[in-house]
Structure formats: C-alpha cells, structure tokens
Amino acid sequence: MNYDINILIVEDLLTTRLFLRRTLRKLGYTNVVLSEDGEVALQELERKPFDLIISDWHMPKMDGLDFF
C-alpha cells in the first residue's frame, strides 16, 4: 500500500485537527497538512495538490460545503 500521499485536514477545532493528524501518522501517513478553515485550505491547495481532503462541515469564514 502507498502511504506517500498528501492529505489535507480542514477542521476548525484544534484538538480534532491534531487527533486526526496523530491517527493518520500512526497508520503510516506522514504528509498531512492542517488547515483551520476553508479559506486557509484554498491557500494550501494553491501551493500543492492533495490526494485526500478531510473536511469539517461547519466552520467559520468558509464552511466545508462552500469549500468544495
């Protein structure tokens, strides 16, 4: 299995972001980027492509539905 994929986590709660990153790293995924809302996530997407995006639905500024 290829664990060398880029993952973006879009979540406004810091504890949830950190939990998801820690869980993914324990599973062997090391390329995990954290973003606190949709606006910041769009900036990250301009920098590099992601293979998987995990997004919260309800967030300030730009929610998950608007982000997609």
Secondary structure as GFF3:
##gff-version 3
##sequence-region A 1 68
A	DSSP	beta_strand	7	10	.	.	.	ID=ss1
A	DSSP	alpha_helix	14	26	.	.	.	ID=ss2
A	DSSP	beta_strand	32	35	.	.	.	ID=ss3
A	DSSP	alpha_helix	38	47	.	.	.	ID=ss4
A	DSSP	beta_strand	52	55	.	.	.	ID=ss5
A	DSSP	alpha_helix	64	67	.	.	.	ID=ss6
###
